[in-house]
Amino acid sequence: VRRVAPRLGPGAEFDRIRAIFAGLGPAGRGLGDDAGLVRVGSVTLAASVDLSLEGVHFRTGWLSFRDIGRRAASAALSDLAATGARPLAVLVSVGLPPRPRRVRGDPAAEIMAGVGRAALAVGAHVIGGDVARSRHYLVDVCVLGVARRPVRRRGARRGDGVWVTGSLGGAGRALAALRAGARPRGALWRRFARPEPRVTAGRWLAAHGARAMIDISDGLVADAGHIAAASSVAIELDLGLVPCWPGVPPRVAAASGEEYELLAVMPVRFGVREARAFRRATGLPLTRVGRCRSGSGLRVTDQGEPVSPPRGFDHFAP
Ligand SMILES: [Mg+2]
């Protein structure tokens, strides 16, 4: 039997995506990477769509409309970054409740100004969209780019190193503060409200031999699980190696979602010298957090001892 459905890690959300793949049957093609990849002549077009919903992904009391748009677009662009693509264009569908009386300006224009800001920051432009009345605010962002050497989730091999850009846990810490009624400030606030899609980093890693990549939206552990499943390898993560946001414990950092850093699987020859070159090129640290082994699934260790994997975010977790 030919395997049609791509492989994802465990979880209720991914069970639903598996069911969708099965329902699509032969209509689906090349599913399961951060962006869909379509060969057009001599270039590969990378396309992705990302939905941000009021009450699920953001609250209007937490973020300005401008930051809501900017963050939604950055999340979508992060998926392009994970394939090593260069962003070109953005299209947006916006769901809008009736215009609020006490708000100055139109939230729709504010949201789109934020989208435009995120697009320009990576050299892309807004080329179209749609609006509809809605009970809640909704921002659905479609991004298009081109990749010279597209990177998928499925190329990891036994012995390869598992690397992470930047540091993890800041977005989760800010979200926890907001949920507790506090208002995070400074760098922590920016980390949550204005994530920067790692486009330059993704292109650099793709050009330097990345075998597999994914952006950290579900949490390091869950996203490493997707790479392991797609590549038919086991991934061993060492919690002690995880680069953490100041004050965030490794277990929490490894489960934190919406971090929008990249997890990249690099060949065994890629080492600290190459990681230093990456830092010079991008301004970001690159840290090895584990290694691919033969087998399947995820093994998490802490100081050499196996521990249970911390859980990431799942939209449909019971
Ligand atoms: Mg992704």
py3Dmol code that shows the C-alpha trace and the ligand (Angstrom):
import py3Dmol

protein = """\
ATOM      1  CA  VAL A   1       0.000   0.000   0.000  1.00  0.00           C
ATOM      2  CA  ARG A   2       1.434   3.376  -0.968  1.00  0.00           C
ATOM      3  CA  ARG A   3       1.668   5.694   1.993  1.00  0.00           C
ATOM      4  CA  VAL A   4      -0.312   8.812   1.119  1.00  0.00           C
ATOM      5  CA  ALA A   5      -0.567  10.489   4.507  1.00  0.00           C
ATOM      6  CA  PRO A   6       2.640  12.081   5.815  1.00  0.00           C
ATOM      7  CA  ARG A   7       3.727  11.223   9.308  1.00  0.00           C
ATOM      8  CA  LEU A   8       3.170  13.538  12.253  1.00  0.00           C
ATOM      9  CA  GLY A   9       3.970  13.252  15.947  1.00  0.00           C
ATOM     10  CA  PRO A  10       1.386  12.116  18.537  1.00  0.00           C
ATOM     11  CA  GLY A  11      -1.519  14.221  19.829  1.00  0.00           C
ATOM     12  CA  ALA A  12      -5.228  14.894  19.356  1.00  0.00           C
ATOM     13  CA  GLU A  13      -4.644  17.867  17.024  1.00  0.00           C
ATOM     14  CA  PHE A  14      -2.448  15.724  14.808  1.00  0.00           C
ATOM     15  CA  ASP A  15      -5.010  12.892  14.870  1.00  0.00           C
ATOM     16  CA  ARG A  16      -7.458  15.351  13.330  1.00  0.00           C
ATOM     17  CA  ILE A  17      -4.911  16.425  10.733  1.00  0.00           C
ATOM     18  CA  ARG A  18      -4.272  12.741   9.944  1.00  0.00           C
ATOM     19  CA  ALA A  19      -8.025  12.306   9.419  1.00  0.00           C
ATOM     20  CA  ILE A  20      -8.037  15.308   7.078  1.00  0.00           C
ATOM     21  CA  PHE A  21      -5.154  13.834   5.064  1.00  0.00           C
ATOM     22  CA  ALA A  22      -7.062  10.542   4.814  1.00  0.00           C
ATOM     23  CA  GLY A  23     -10.202  12.396   3.670  1.00  0.00           C
ATOM     24  CA  LEU A  24      -8.242  14.217   0.989  1.00  0.00           C
ATOM     25  CA  GLY A  25      -6.870  10.969  -0.362  1.00  0.00           C
ATOM     26  CA  PRO A  26      -5.264  11.447  -3.776  1.00  0.00           C
ATOM     27  CA  ALA A  27      -6.334  15.132  -3.837  1.00  0.00           C
ATOM     28  CA  GLY A  28      -3.585  15.913  -1.318  1.00  0.00           C
ATOM     29  CA  ARG A  29       0.003  16.078  -2.444  1.00  0.00           C
ATOM     30  CA  GLY A  30       3.241  16.723  -0.566  1.00  0.00           C
ATOM     31  CA  LEU A  31       1.385  17.527   2.675  1.00  0.00           C
ATOM     32  CA  GLY A  32       2.959  17.665   6.104  1.00  0.00           C
ATOM     33  CA  ASP A  33       5.742  20.242   5.830  1.00  0.00           C
ATOM     34  CA  ASP A  34       5.671  23.747   7.310  1.00  0.00           C
ATOM     35  CA  ALA A  35       4.954  25.124   3.848  1.00  0.00           C
ATOM     36  CA  GLY A  36       3.549  23.460   0.749  1.00  0.00           C
ATOM     37  CA  LEU A  37       6.192  23.223  -1.959  1.00  0.00           C
ATOM     38  CA  VAL A  38       5.332  23.468  -5.651  1.00  0.00           C
ATOM     39  CA  ARG A  39       7.871  23.243  -8.419  1.00  0.00           C
ATOM     40  CA  VAL A  40       7.210  25.990 -11.006  1.00  0.00           C
ATOM     41  CA  GLY A  41       9.712  25.906 -13.824  1.00  0.00           C
ATOM     42  CA  SER A  42      13.156  26.184 -12.267  1.00  0.00           C
ATOM     43  CA  VAL A  43      12.026  27.543  -8.883  1.00  0.00           C
ATOM     44  CA  THR A  44      10.202  26.022  -5.940  1.00  0.00           C
ATOM     45  CA  LEU A  45       7.255  28.016  -4.717  1.00  0.00           C
ATOM     46  CA  ALA A  46       6.689  27.740  -0.937  1.00  0.00           C
ATOM     47  CA  ALA A  47       3.170  28.567   0.310  1.00  0.00           C
ATOM     48  CA  SER A  48       1.659  28.445   3.764  1.00  0.00           C
ATOM     49  CA  VAL A  49      -1.476  29.622   5.535  1.00  0.00           C
ATOM     50  CA  ASP A  50      -1.862  30.376   9.226  1.00  0.00           C
ATOM     51  CA  LEU A  51      -5.039  31.237  11.112  1.00  0.00           C
ATOM     52  CA  SER A  52      -5.131  33.529  14.165  1.00  0.00           C
ATOM     53  CA  LEU A  53      -8.398  33.636  16.071  1.00  0.00           C
ATOM     54  CA  GLU A  54      -9.541  35.959  18.828  1.00  0.00           C
ATOM     55  CA  GLY A  55      -9.918  34.003  22.058  1.00  0.00           C
ATOM     56  CA  VAL A  56      -7.675  31.189  20.801  1.00  0.00           C
ATOM     57  CA  HIS A  57      -4.473  32.861  19.578  1.00  0.00           C
ATOM     58  CA  PHE A  58      -4.934  36.372  20.942  1.00  0.00           C
ATOM     59  CA  ARG A  59      -7.135  38.606  23.033  1.00  0.00           C
ATOM     60  CA  THR A  60      -7.868  42.190  22.041  1.00  0.00           C
ATOM     61  CA  GLY A  61      -7.198  43.230  25.641  1.00  0.00           C
ATOM     62  CA  TRP A  62      -3.628  41.925  25.404  1.00  0.00           C
ATOM     63  CA  LEU A  63      -2.475  43.213  22.054  1.00  0.00           C
ATOM     64  CA  SER A  64      -3.106  46.315  19.935  1.00  0.00           C
ATOM     65  CA  PHE A  65      -4.805  45.599  16.601  1.00  0.00           C
ATOM     66  CA  ARG A  66      -1.546  46.504  14.907  1.00  0.00           C
ATOM     67  CA  ASP A  67       0.344  43.898  16.955  1.00  0.00           C
ATOM     68  CA  ILE A  68      -2.430  41.351  16.315  1.00  0.00           C
ATOM     69  CA  GLY A  69      -1.863  41.722  12.569  1.00  0.00           C
ATOM     70  CA  ARG A  70       1.895  41.799  12.867  1.00  0.00           C
ATOM     71  CA  ARG A  71       1.988  38.703  15.054  1.00  0.00           C
ATOM     72  CA  ALA A  72      -0.390  36.744  12.781  1.00  0.00           C
ATOM     73  CA  ALA A  73       1.736  37.548   9.727  1.00  0.00           C
ATOM     74  CA  SER A  74       4.967  36.732  11.574  1.00  0.00           C
ATOM     75  CA  ALA A  75       3.569  33.317  12.557  1.00  0.00           C
ATOM     76  CA  ALA A  76       2.783  32.549   8.921  1.00  0.00           C
ATOM     77  CA  LEU A  77       6.171  33.835   7.733  1.00  0.00           C
ATOM     78  CA  SER A  78       7.839  31.624  10.341  1.00  0.00           C
ATOM     79  CA  ASP A  79       6.528  28.583   8.441  1.00  0.00           C
ATOM     80  CA  LEU A  80       8.185  29.854   5.261  1.00  0.00           C
ATOM     81  CA  ALA A  81      11.411  30.362   7.225  1.00  0.00           C
ATOM     82  CA  ALA A  82      11.275  26.697   8.225  1.00  0.00           C
ATOM     83  CA  THR A  83      11.593  25.608   4.598  1.00  0.00           C
ATOM     84  CA  GLY A  84      14.453  27.992   3.888  1.00  0.00           C
ATOM     85  CA  ALA A  85      12.273  30.087   1.573  1.00  0.00           C
ATOM     86  CA  ARG A  86      12.604  33.770   0.704  1.00  0.00           C
ATOM     87  CA  PRO A  87       9.218  35.459   1.324  1.00  0.00           C
ATOM     88  CA  LEU A  88       7.678  37.345  -1.592  1.00  0.00           C
ATOM     89  CA  ALA A  89       4.022  38.033  -0.915  1.00  0.00           C
ATOM     90  CA  VAL A  90       1.263  37.944   1.685  1.00  0.00           C
ATOM     91  CA  LEU A  91      -2.526  37.627   1.288  1.00  0.00           C
ATOM     92  CA  VAL A  92      -4.877  38.057   4.235  1.00  0.00           C
ATOM     93  CA  SER A  93      -8.505  37.238   5.005  1.00  0.00           C
ATOM     94  CA  VAL A  94      -9.825  39.241   7.944  1.00  0.00           C
ATOM     95  CA  GLY A  95     -12.985  38.521   9.951  1.00  0.00           C
ATOM     96  CA  LEU A  96     -14.334  41.676  11.602  1.00  0.00           C
ATOM     97  CA  PRO A  97     -17.007  42.318  14.226  1.00  0.00           C
ATOM     98  CA  PRO A  98     -19.015  45.543  13.686  1.00  0.00           C
ATOM     99  CA  ARG A  99     -16.742  48.566  14.097  1.00  0.00           C
ATOM    100  CA  PRO A 100     -16.375  49.469  17.789  1.00  0.00           C
ATOM    101  CA  ARG A 101     -17.635  52.990  18.647  1.00  0.00           C
ATOM    102  CA  ARG A 102     -15.024  53.934  21.195  1.00  0.00           C
ATOM    103  CA  VAL A 103     -11.979  52.883  19.204  1.00  0.00           C
ATOM    104  CA  ARG A 104     -10.192  55.521  17.148  1.00  0.00           C
ATOM    105  CA  GLY A 105      -9.416  54.397  13.611  1.00  0.00           C
ATOM    106  CA  ASP A 106     -10.608  51.200  11.962  1.00  0.00           C
ATOM    107  CA  PRO A 107      -9.273  47.976  13.516  1.00  0.00           C
ATOM    108  CA  ALA A 108      -9.187  46.447  10.022  1.00  0.00           C
ATOM    109  CA  ALA A 109      -6.721  49.103   8.852  1.00  0.00           C
ATOM    110  CA  GLU A 110      -4.695  48.701  12.049  1.00  0.00           C
ATOM    111  CA  ILE A 111      -4.519  44.914  11.683  1.00  0.00           C
ATOM    112  CA  MET A 112      -3.395  45.258   8.068  1.00  0.00           C
ATOM    113  CA  ALA A 113      -0.831  47.928   8.950  1.00  0.00           C
ATOM    114  CA  GLY A 114       0.680  45.381  11.332  1.00  0.00           C
ATOM    115  CA  VAL A 115       0.615  42.698   8.630  1.00  0.00           C
ATOM    116  CA  GLY A 116       2.352  45.117   6.274  1.00  0.00           C
ATOM    117  CA  ARG A 117       5.034  45.840   8.843  1.00  0.00           C
ATOM    118  CA  ALA A 118       5.820  42.144   9.246  1.00  0.00           C
ATOM    119  CA  ALA A 119       5.861  41.638   5.477  1.00  0.00           C
ATOM    120  CA  LEU A 120       8.216  44.566   4.791  1.00  0.00           C
ATOM    121  CA  ALA A 121      10.569  43.416   7.558  1.00  0.00           C
ATOM    122  CA  VAL A 122      11.329  40.293   5.500  1.00  0.00           C
ATOM    123  CA  GLY A 123      11.194  41.928   2.069  1.00  0.00           C
ATOM    124  CA  ALA A 124       7.642  40.834   1.158  1.00  0.00           C
ATOM    125  CA  HIS A 125       4.536  42.810   0.179  1.00  0.00           C
ATOM    126  CA  VAL A 126       0.797  42.467   0.743  1.00  0.00           C
ATOM    127  CA  ILE A 127      -0.775  41.580  -2.616  1.00  0.00           C
ATOM    128  CA  GLY A 128      -4.392  40.816  -1.756  1.00  0.00           C
ATOM    129  CA  GLY A 129      -7.014  39.731   0.718  1.00  0.00           C
ATOM    130  CA  ASP A 130     -10.665  39.537   1.727  1.00  0.00           C
ATOM    131  CA  VAL A 131     -12.887  40.834   4.533  1.00  0.00           C
ATOM    132  CA  ALA A 132     -16.067  39.455   6.069  1.00  0.00           C
ATOM    133  CA  ARG A 133     -18.260  40.222   9.059  1.00  0.00           C
ATOM    134  CA  SER A 134     -17.529  37.891  11.939  1.00  0.00           C
ATOM    135  CA  ARG A 135     -18.472  37.450  15.584  1.00  0.00           C
ATOM    136  CA  HIS A 136     -14.792  37.444  16.595  1.00  0.00           C
ATOM    137  CA  TYR A 137     -11.683  38.936  15.062  1.00  0.00           C
ATOM    138  CA  LEU A 138      -9.984  36.502  12.730  1.00  0.00           C
ATOM    139  CA  VAL A 139      -6.785  36.971  10.735  1.00  0.00           C
ATOM    140  CA  ASP A 140      -5.924  34.266   8.208  1.00  0.00           C
ATOM    141  CA  VAL A 141      -2.566  34.881   6.565  1.00  0.00           C
ATOM    142  CA  CYS A 142      -1.347  33.175   3.395  1.00  0.00           C
ATOM    143  CA  VAL A 143       2.344  33.626   2.581  1.00  0.00           C
ATOM    144  CA  LEU A 144       4.218  32.898  -0.642  1.00  0.00           C
ATOM    145  CA  GLY A 145       7.930  32.577  -1.175  1.00  0.00           C
ATOM    146  CA  VAL A 146      10.564  30.875  -3.266  1.00  0.00           C
ATOM    147  CA  ALA A 147      13.172  28.378  -2.129  1.00  0.00           C
ATOM    148  CA  ARG A 148      16.357  27.527  -3.972  1.00  0.00           C
ATOM    149  CA  ARG A 149      16.890  24.432  -1.864  1.00  0.00           C
ATOM    150  CA  PRO A 150      13.648  23.750   0.051  1.00  0.00           C
ATOM    151  CA  VAL A 151      14.031  21.901   3.341  1.00  0.00           C
ATOM    152  CA  ARG A 152      11.307  19.502   4.498  1.00  0.00           C
ATOM    153  CA  ARG A 153      10.672  17.702   7.756  1.00  0.00           C
ATOM    154  CA  ARG A 154      11.609  14.316   6.439  1.00  0.00           C
ATOM    155  CA  GLY A 155      15.355  14.443   5.677  1.00  0.00           C
ATOM    156  CA  ALA A 156      16.856  13.787   9.135  1.00  0.00           C
ATOM    157  CA  ARG A 157      19.229  10.816   9.363  1.00  0.00           C
ATOM    158  CA  ARG A 158      20.774   8.795  12.154  1.00  0.00           C
ATOM    159  CA  GLY A 159      23.757  10.648  13.661  1.00  0.00           C
ATOM    160  CA  ASP A 160      22.585  14.129  12.596  1.00  0.00           C
ATOM    161  CA  GLY A 161      22.631  16.915  15.186  1.00  0.00           C
ATOM    162  CA  VAL A 162      19.445  18.657  16.340  1.00  0.00           C
ATOM    163  CA  TRP A 163      19.939  22.419  16.681  1.00  0.00           C
ATOM    164  CA  VAL A 164      17.788  25.303  17.883  1.00  0.00           C
ATOM    165  CA  THR A 165      18.059  29.018  17.052  1.00  0.00           C
ATOM    166  CA  GLY A 166      17.748  31.705  19.738  1.00  0.00           C
ATOM    167  CA  SER A 167      16.334  30.797  23.137  1.00  0.00           C
ATOM    168  CA  LEU A 168      13.060  29.212  24.230  1.00  0.00           C
ATOM    169  CA  GLY A 169      10.473  29.913  26.891  1.00  0.00           C
ATOM    170  CA  GLY A 170      10.093  33.697  26.670  1.00  0.00           C
ATOM    171  CA  ALA A 171       6.821  33.582  24.753  1.00  0.00           C
ATOM    172  CA  GLY A 172       5.421  31.031  27.193  1.00  0.00           C
ATOM    173  CA  ARG A 173       6.515  33.078  30.188  1.00  0.00           C
ATOM    174  CA  ALA A 174       4.879  36.227  28.772  1.00  0.00           C
ATOM    175  CA  LEU A 175       1.666  34.320  28.044  1.00  0.00           C
ATOM    176  CA  ALA A 176       1.581  32.902  31.564  1.00  0.00           C
ATOM    177  CA  ALA A 177       2.000  36.440  32.955  1.00  0.00           C
ATOM    178  CA  LEU A 178      -0.845  37.757  30.775  1.00  0.00           C
ATOM    179  CA  ARG A 179      -3.121  34.901  31.843  1.00  0.00           C
ATOM    180  CA  ALA A 180      -2.362  35.754  35.465  1.00  0.00           C
ATOM    181  CA  GLY A 181      -3.426  39.359  34.827  1.00  0.00           C
ATOM    182  CA  ALA A 182       0.085  40.827  34.754  1.00  0.00           C
ATOM    183  CA  ARG A 183       1.540  42.925  31.961  1.00  0.00           C
ATOM    184  CA  PRO A 184       4.983  41.723  30.846  1.00  0.00           C
ATOM    185  CA  ARG A 185       7.407  44.491  29.860  1.00  0.00           C
ATOM    186  CA  GLY A 186      10.479  45.156  27.773  1.00  0.00           C
ATOM    187  CA  ALA A 187      12.148  42.280  25.974  1.00  0.00           C
ATOM    188  CA  LEU A 188       9.678  39.754  27.394  1.00  0.00           C
ATOM    189  CA  TRP A 189       6.743  41.730  25.996  1.00  0.00           C
ATOM    190  CA  ARG A 190       8.362  42.071  22.579  1.00  0.00           C
ATOM    191  CA  ARG A 191       9.088  38.370  22.557  1.00  0.00           C
ATOM    192  CA  PHE A 192       5.366  37.626  22.849  1.00  0.00           C
ATOM    193  CA  ALA A 193       3.849  40.532  20.924  1.00  0.00           C
ATOM    194  CA  ARG A 194       6.383  40.926  18.123  1.00  0.00           C
ATOM    195  CA  PRO A 195       8.023  37.610  17.309  1.00  0.00           C
ATOM    196  CA  GLU A 196      10.555  37.805  14.480  1.00  0.00           C
ATOM    197  CA  PRO A 197      10.245  35.070  11.863  1.00  0.00           C
ATOM    198  CA  ARG A 198      13.697  33.529  11.422  1.00  0.00           C
ATOM    199  CA  VAL A 199      13.825  34.030   7.665  1.00  0.00           C
ATOM    200  CA  THR A 200      17.539  34.869   7.398  1.00  0.00           C
ATOM    201  CA  ALA A 201      18.369  31.998   9.742  1.00  0.00           C
ATOM    202  CA  GLY A 202      16.260  29.520   7.730  1.00  0.00           C
ATOM    203  CA  ARG A 203      17.890  30.533   4.464  1.00  0.00           C
ATOM    204  CA  TRP A 204      21.372  30.294   5.991  1.00  0.00           C
ATOM    205  CA  LEU A 205      20.685  26.840   7.436  1.00  0.00           C
ATOM    206  CA  ALA A 206      19.184  25.629   4.136  1.00  0.00           C
ATOM    207  CA  ALA A 207      22.272  26.877   2.278  1.00  0.00           C
ATOM    208  CA  HIS A 208      24.541  25.118   4.792  1.00  0.00           C
ATOM    209  CA  GLY A 209      23.074  21.664   4.389  1.00  0.00           C
ATOM    210  CA  ALA A 210      20.042  21.491   6.717  1.00  0.00           C
ATOM    211  CA  ARG A 211      18.458  18.057   6.311  1.00  0.00           C
ATOM    212  CA  ALA A 212      15.161  18.858   8.029  1.00  0.00           C
ATOM    213  CA  MET A 213      13.593  21.925   9.629  1.00  0.00           C
ATOM    214  CA  ILE A 214      10.472  22.990  11.484  1.00  0.00           C
ATOM    215  CA  ASP A 215       9.545  26.156  13.326  1.00  0.00           C
ATOM    216  CA  ILE A 216       8.832  25.889  17.032  1.00  0.00           C
ATOM    217  CA  SER A 217       5.132  26.648  17.206  1.00  0.00           C
ATOM    218  CA  ASP A 218       3.878  23.629  19.172  1.00  0.00           C
ATOM    219  CA  GLY A 219       6.894  23.482  21.516  1.00  0.00           C
ATOM    220  CA  LEU A 220      10.384  22.010  21.043  1.00  0.00           C
ATOM    221  CA  VAL A 221       9.359  18.532  22.205  1.00  0.00           C
ATOM    222  CA  ALA A 222       6.229  18.294  20.020  1.00  0.00           C
ATOM    223  CA  ASP A 223       7.976  19.756  16.974  1.00  0.00           C
ATOM    224  CA  ALA A 224      10.978  17.434  17.388  1.00  0.00           C
ATOM    225  CA  GLY A 225       8.372  14.637  17.481  1.00  0.00           C
ATOM    226  CA  HIS A 226       7.101  15.729  14.048  1.00  0.00           C
ATOM    227  CA  ILE A 227      10.619  15.669  12.595  1.00  0.00           C
ATOM    228  CA  ALA A 228      11.245  12.210  14.110  1.00  0.00           C
ATOM    229  CA  ALA A 229       7.967  10.871  12.667  1.00  0.00           C
ATOM    230  CA  ALA A 230       8.463  12.442   9.230  1.00  0.00           C
ATOM    231  CA  SER A 231      12.091  11.298   8.986  1.00  0.00           C
ATOM    232  CA  SER A 232      11.650   7.815  10.527  1.00  0.00           C
ATOM    233  CA  VAL A 233      14.350   8.420  13.111  1.00  0.00           C
ATOM    234  CA  ALA A 234      14.394   8.654  16.898  1.00  0.00           C
ATOM    235  CA  ILE A 235      15.367  11.999  18.367  1.00  0.00           C
ATOM    236  CA  GLU A 236      17.173  12.248  21.677  1.00  0.00           C
ATOM    237  CA  LEU A 237      16.811  15.638  23.356  1.00  0.00           C
ATOM    238  CA  ASP A 238      18.959  16.660  26.305  1.00  0.00           C
ATOM    239  CA  LEU A 239      17.024  19.112  28.487  1.00  0.00           C
ATOM    240  CA  GLY A 240      20.304  20.343  29.952  1.00  0.00           C
ATOM    241  CA  LEU A 241      21.316  21.684  26.525  1.00  0.00           C
ATOM    242  CA  VAL A 242      18.101  23.626  25.788  1.00  0.00           C
ATOM    243  CA  PRO A 243      18.829  27.373  25.441  1.00  0.00           C
ATOM    244  CA  CYS A 244      16.389  28.954  27.886  1.00  0.00           C
ATOM    245  CA  TRP A 245      14.970  32.451  28.201  1.00  0.00           C
ATOM    246  CA  PRO A 246      16.374  33.972  31.434  1.00  0.00           C
ATOM    247  CA  GLY A 247      14.637  32.427  34.432  1.00  0.00           C
ATOM    248  CA  VAL A 248      12.711  29.764  32.513  1.00  0.00           C
ATOM    249  CA  PRO A 249      13.483  26.160  33.544  1.00  0.00           C
ATOM    250  CA  PRO A 250      14.473  23.793  30.673  1.00  0.00           C
ATOM    251  CA  ARG A 251      11.374  21.589  31.099  1.00  0.00           C
ATOM    252  CA  VAL A 252       9.116  24.612  30.665  1.00  0.00           C
ATOM    253  CA  ALA A 253      11.186  26.034  27.794  1.00  0.00           C
ATOM    254  CA  ALA A 254      11.065  22.697  25.948  1.00  0.00           C
ATOM    255  CA  ALA A 255       7.251  22.651  26.058  1.00  0.00           C
ATOM    256  CA  SER A 256       6.677  26.330  25.279  1.00  0.00           C
ATOM    257  CA  GLY A 257       4.784  26.985  22.028  1.00  0.00           C
ATOM    258  CA  GLU A 258       4.635  29.995  19.687  1.00  0.00           C
ATOM    259  CA  GLU A 259       8.354  30.602  20.163  1.00  0.00           C
ATOM    260  CA  TYR A 260       8.921  30.885  16.392  1.00  0.00           C
ATOM    261  CA  GLU A 261      12.535  29.775  16.600  1.00  0.00           C
ATOM    262  CA  LEU A 262      13.776  27.108  14.189  1.00  0.00           C
ATOM    263  CA  LEU A 263      14.668  23.522  14.948  1.00  0.00           C
ATOM    264  CA  ALA A 264      17.180  22.427  12.316  1.00  0.00           C
ATOM    265  CA  VAL A 265      18.667  18.981  11.797  1.00  0.00           C
ATOM    266  CA  MET A 266      22.218  19.351  10.516  1.00  0.00           C
ATOM    267  CA  PRO A 267      24.713  16.732   9.308  1.00  0.00           C
ATOM    268  CA  VAL A 268      27.136  15.378  11.896  1.00  0.00           C
ATOM    269  CA  ARG A 269      30.036  17.453  10.473  1.00  0.00           C
ATOM    270  CA  PHE A 270      28.168  20.659  11.413  1.00  0.00           C
ATOM    271  CA  GLY A 271      29.639  21.713  14.747  1.00  0.00           C
ATOM    272  CA  VAL A 272      30.421  24.654  17.030  1.00  0.00           C
ATOM    273  CA  ARG A 273      32.590  26.333  14.401  1.00  0.00           C
ATOM    274  CA  GLU A 274      29.648  26.362  11.968  1.00  0.00           C
ATOM    275  CA  ALA A 275      27.328  27.535  14.752  1.00  0.00           C
ATOM    276  CA  ARG A 276      29.672  30.505  15.290  1.00  0.00           C
ATOM    277  CA  ALA A 277      29.524  31.321  11.571  1.00  0.00           C
ATOM    278  CA  PHE A 278      25.718  31.181  11.837  1.00  0.00           C
ATOM    279  CA  ARG A 279      25.828  33.654  14.691  1.00  0.00           C
ATOM    280  CA  ARG A 280      28.027  36.046  12.746  1.00  0.00           C
ATOM    281  CA  ALA A 281      25.615  35.878   9.810  1.00  0.00           C
ATOM    282  CA  THR A 282      22.329  36.182  11.727  1.00  0.00           C
ATOM    283  CA  GLY A 283      23.121  37.623  15.158  1.00  0.00           C
ATOM    284  CA  LEU A 284      21.465  34.587  16.753  1.00  0.00           C
ATOM    285  CA  PRO A 285      22.859  31.780  18.855  1.00  0.00           C
ATOM    286  CA  LEU A 286      22.526  28.259  17.477  1.00  0.00           C
ATOM    287  CA  THR A 287      22.609  25.473  20.059  1.00  0.00           C
ATOM    288  CA  ARG A 288      22.761  21.720  19.651  1.00  0.00           C
ATOM    289  CA  VAL A 289      20.068  20.188  21.867  1.00  0.00           C
ATOM    290  CA  GLY A 290      20.140  16.577  20.738  1.00  0.00           C
ATOM    291  CA  ARG A 291      20.878  13.980  18.121  1.00  0.00           C
ATOM    292  CA  CYS A 292      19.052  11.674  15.743  1.00  0.00           C
ATOM    293  CA  ARG A 293      19.274   7.956  16.455  1.00  0.00           C
ATOM    294  CA  SER A 294      17.934   4.882  14.749  1.00  0.00           C
ATOM    295  CA  GLY A 295      14.457   3.919  15.899  1.00  0.00           C
ATOM    296  CA  SER A 296      11.401   6.095  16.310  1.00  0.00           C
ATOM    297  CA  GLY A 297       9.844   8.666  18.612  1.00  0.00           C
ATOM    298  CA  LEU A 298      11.356  11.015  21.103  1.00  0.00           C
ATOM    299  CA  ARG A 299      13.641  10.354  24.041  1.00  0.00           C
ATOM    300  CA  VAL A 300      14.209  13.128  26.532  1.00  0.00           C
ATOM    301  CA  THR A 301      17.081  13.019  28.985  1.00  0.00           C
ATOM    302  CA  ASP A 302      18.127  15.259  31.848  1.00  0.00           C
ATOM    303  CA  GLN A 303      21.707  14.904  33.064  1.00  0.00           C
ATOM    304  CA  GLY A 304      21.920  11.569  31.301  1.00  0.00           C
ATOM    305  CA  GLU A 305      18.752  10.164  32.910  1.00  0.00           C
ATOM    306  CA  PRO A 306      15.643   9.476  30.793  1.00  0.00           C
ATOM    307  CA  VAL A 307      12.682  11.668  31.803  1.00  0.00           C
ATOM    308  CA  SER A 308       9.091  11.917  30.592  1.00  0.00           C
ATOM    309  CA  PRO A 309       8.739  14.404  27.709  1.00  0.00           C
ATOM    310  CA  PRO A 310       7.115  17.699  28.733  1.00  0.00           C
ATOM    311  CA  ARG A 311       3.935  18.324  26.708  1.00  0.00           C
ATOM    312  CA  GLY A 312       3.529  21.075  24.128  1.00  0.00           C
ATOM    313  CA  PHE A 313       0.388  22.856  22.985  1.00  0.00           C
ATOM    314  CA  ASP A 314      -2.374  20.813  21.325  1.00  0.00           C
ATOM    315  CA  HIS A 315      -5.500  22.591  20.017  1.00  0.00           C
ATOM    316  CA  PHE A 316      -7.632  19.499  20.613  1.00  0.00           C
ATOM    317  CA  ALA A 317      -6.045  17.975  23.691  1.00  0.00           C
ATOM    318  CA  PRO A 318      -8.763  16.500  25.943  1.00  0.00           C
TER     319      PRO A 318
END
"""
ligand_1 = """\
1
MG
Mg 5.386 25.293 11.527
"""
view = py3Dmol.view(width=600, height=400)
view.addModel(protein, "pdb")
view.setStyle({"model": 0}, {"cartoon": {"style": "trace"}})
view.addModel(ligand_1, "xyz")
view.setStyle({"model": 1}, {"stick": {}})
view.zoomTo()
view.show()
